[in-house]
Structure formats: structure tokens, C-alpha cells
Amino acid sequence: MPKFHFNVVSDAAVVVDLEGSDLPTLEDARREAVQDARALMSQAVLAGKDISARRIHICDEQGALLLVVHFAETIRRAD
């Protein structure tokens, strides 16, 4: 099973996922990244912060970038 790494990227820093997660497909990794982004944003909102400009870089075991998940794109705007 492939291992995917979820690096959280902001304009100021990168938090590298050294452990990674074993998931069957890139689509499964994308779903995991969406859930992670939503959880991180929820915690940030409770602390009064907006981190919606961040993104998660999904990388393979060699560090190659496979997909970018933008935090802001993981939520629907309610008007």
C-alpha cells in the first residue's frame, strides 16, 4: 500500500509529515487531507484565527508532490 505524506504549508512555514499514512489510493489521500484541513481550521476558528490560506501538499515516499489541497476549497460558503 502506498504511503502518503501530508505537509501543511503556509506563507511562513512548512510542517513536514515525517510519518506519513498508508492509504490505498491518491483519492483516499485527498479525502484524508480534506478532513485534516477542516479539523485544523475548526481548531483555529475556536482560537480566533483564520488559517484558510494554508494548503496541504500530498507527497509520495520520495517527496514528489502529487496533489495540493487548499484549505479554503474544503469548505462551502454559506450565504
Residue pairs with C-beta under 8 A, 6 or more apart in sequence:
1 22
1 23
1 24
2 22
2 23
2 24
2 25
2 60
2 61
3 20
3 21
3 22
3 23
3 60
3 61
4 20
4 21
4 22
4 23
4 26
4 29
4 32
4 58
4 59
4 60
4 66
5 16
5 17
5 18
5 19
5 20
5 21
5 58
5 59
5 60
5 61
5 63
6 17
6 20
6 21
6 29
6 32
6 33
6 36
6 56
6 57
6 58
7 14
7 15
7 16
7 17
7 56
7 57
7 59
8 14
8 15
8 17
8 40
8 54
8 55
8 56
9 15
9 54
9 55
9 56
9 57
10 51
10 53
10 54
11 53
14 57
20 61
21 29
21 32
23 29
23 32
26 58
26 66
26 67
29 58
29 66
29 67
30 58
30 67
30 69
33 56
33 58
33 67
33 69
34 69
34 74
36 56
37 54
37 56
37 69
37 71
37 74
38 74
38 75
40 51
40 54
40 71
41 51
41 52
41 71
41 74
41 75
44 50
44 51
51 71
52 71
52 72
52 75
53 71
53 72
54 71
55 68
55 69
55 70
55 71
56 68
56 69
56 71
57 65
57 67
57 68
58 65
58 66
58 67
58 68
58 69
59 65
59 66
60 66
